[in-house]
Amino acid sequence: MRPIKQNVLQLVTAMPNLIENENELLHAYWVLFDDIQVPQDILKATPAGTISRRLRELQGEGKALRPQKQTEPAPEIVSEFHALA
């Protein structure tokens, strides 16, 4: 079994959006690494705090950074008076 930190790194590398939503990260971890089939199985799964802590460690090490949001340049605003000139 691989260490939790390595599993978290694999997840956030493959799906960077998981860094933005801790619940999605937990869900993905439990389904993929702890083989959760039904909600009751969470009682035997890796604790949420442990997974979150490993994510914070990776972020502190610069290995799991939040994805840069792509922003479109603002459209050029042209005054209607300028357009008439």
Secondary structure as UniProt FT lines:
FT   HELIX           4..14
FT   HELIX           16..19
FT   HELIX           22..33
FT   HELIX           39..44
FT   HELIX           48..60
FT   TURN            61..62
FT   HELIX           80..84
//
